[in-house]
Amino acid sequence: MEIKNSEDLKIAIRELEEKELRQKQQLKADFHAYKETLTPMNLLKSTFNKVKETPGITSSVLKATLGLGAGLLSKKLFLGKSPGIFRRIVGSAVQMGLTGLVAKKSDAIKQNSGNLLKKIFGSKKMAL
């Protein structure tokens, strides 16, 4: 727009002020959206989705998780409430050993547990 008089200048100034206001509002909206993505829960979700999309890593994570869970459970069951120093050392060794064993044999464990669940819940049919 070409400015030829004071009226054109006022219109141009008003248009620029409106443009500035729209840009400020858009900047605020973008900032709030970006700030929302940085919350701890959203960071965890995005990281989990990236890991989930990576081929082959989900089975590795599942194996490690099963191993750690079994190791911690075995240590808790072995130690009881008030362990002495010897029981703590042996408990940690049992935990590490079982964690490694379950992580290595997780495919067989999953298959056997699936078969067991099928036997328990799959064979019973509801009679009406």
C-alpha positions as CSV (number, residue, x, y, z in Angstrom):
1,M,0.0,0.0,0.0
2,E,1.3,3.4,-1.0
3,I,1.0,6.1,1.6
4,K,0.0,9.5,0.0
5,N,-1.6,11.4,2.9
6,S,-2.2,11.3,6.6
7,E,-5.3,9.2,6.3
8,D,-3.3,6.5,4.5
9,L,-0.7,6.7,7.2
10,K,-3.3,6.1,9.9
11,I,-4.7,3.1,8.1
12,A,-1.2,1.6,7.6
13,I,-0.3,2.2,11.3
14,R,-3.6,0.5,12.4
15,E,-2.9,-2.5,10.1
16,L,0.6,-2.8,11.5
17,E,-0.7,-2.6,15.1
18,E,-3.3,-5.4,14.3
19,K,-0.6,-7.5,12.7
20,E,1.6,-7.0,15.7
21,L,-1.2,-8.0,18.0
22,R,-1.9,-11.2,16.0
23,Q,1.8,-12.1,16.0
24,K,2.0,-11.6,19.8
25,Q,-1.1,-13.8,20.3
26,Q,0.4,-16.5,18.0
27,L,3.7,-16.3,19.8
28,K,2.0,-16.8,23.2
29,A,0.0,-19.7,21.9
30,D,3.2,-21.3,20.5
31,F,5.1,-20.7,23.7
32,H,2.3,-22.4,25.8
33,A,2.2,-25.4,23.4
34,Y,6.0,-25.8,23.6
35,K,6.0,-25.4,27.4
36,E,3.3,-28.1,27.6
37,T,5.6,-30.5,25.7
38,L,8.3,-30.0,28.3
39,T,6.3,-31.3,31.2
40,P,7.8,-34.5,32.7
41,M,4.8,-36.6,31.7
42,N,4.9,-35.5,28.1
43,L,8.7,-36.0,27.9
44,L,8.2,-39.6,29.2
45,K,5.4,-40.2,26.7
46,S,7.4,-38.9,23.7
47,T,10.5,-40.9,24.8
48,F,8.3,-44.0,25.2
49,N,6.8,-43.5,21.7
50,K,10.3,-43.1,20.2
51,V,11.5,-46.3,21.9
52,K,8.3,-48.1,20.8
53,E,8.9,-47.1,17.2
54,T,12.5,-48.3,17.2
55,P,12.5,-51.9,15.7
56,G,13.8,-54.7,18.0
57,I,14.2,-52.5,21.1
58,T,10.8,-53.3,22.7
59,S,11.7,-57.0,23.1
60,S,15.0,-56.0,24.7
61,V,13.3,-53.6,27.1
62,L,10.7,-56.2,28.0
63,K,13.4,-58.8,28.7
64,A,15.3,-56.5,30.9
65,T,12.2,-55.4,32.7
66,L,11.1,-59.0,33.3
67,G,14.6,-59.9,34.6
68,L,14.8,-56.9,37.0
69,G,11.3,-57.6,38.3
70,A,12.1,-61.3,38.9
71,G,15.4,-60.4,40.5
72,L,13.9,-57.8,42.9
73,L,11.0,-60.1,43.8
74,S,13.4,-63.0,44.6
75,K,15.6,-60.8,46.7
76,K,12.6,-59.5,48.7
77,L,11.3,-63.1,49.2
78,F,14.7,-64.4,50.2
79,L,15.6,-61.6,52.6
80,G,12.5,-61.3,54.6
81,K,12.1,-58.4,57.1
82,S,15.4,-58.1,59.0
83,P,18.3,-59.5,57.1
84,G,21.8,-59.7,58.4
85,I,24.9,-58.8,56.4
86,F,25.4,-62.3,55.1
87,R,21.8,-62.6,53.9
88,R,22.0,-59.2,52.2
89,I,25.1,-60.3,50.3
90,V,23.6,-63.6,49.3
91,G,20.3,-61.9,48.4
92,S,22.1,-59.5,46.1
93,A,23.9,-62.4,44.4
94,V,20.6,-64.3,44.0
95,Q,19.0,-61.1,42.6
96,M,21.7,-60.6,40.0
97,G,21.8,-64.3,39.0
98,L,18.0,-64.5,38.6
99,T,17.9,-61.2,36.8
100,G,20.4,-62.5,34.2
101,L,18.7,-65.9,33.9
102,V,15.2,-64.4,33.4
103,A,16.5,-61.9,30.9
104,K,18.2,-64.7,28.9
105,K,15.3,-67.1,29.0
106,S,12.4,-64.6,28.7
107,D,11.1,-66.0,25.4
108,A,10.7,-69.4,27.0
109,I,9.2,-67.9,30.1
110,K,6.6,-65.9,28.1
111,Q,5.6,-69.0,26.0
112,N,5.3,-71.2,29.1
113,S,3.3,-68.6,31.0
114,G,1.0,-68.1,28.0
115,N,0.4,-71.8,27.8
116,L,-0.3,-72.0,31.5
117,L,-2.8,-69.1,31.3
118,K,-4.5,-70.8,28.3
119,K,-4.8,-74.0,30.4
120,I,-6.2,-72.2,33.3
121,F,-8.6,-69.8,31.6
122,G,-9.0,-71.1,28.0
123,S,-10.4,-74.5,28.5
124,K,-13.3,-73.6,30.7
125,K,-16.4,-72.8,28.8
126,M,-19.3,-71.0,30.4
127,A,-22.5,-73.2,30.5
128,L,-25.8,-71.3,30.2
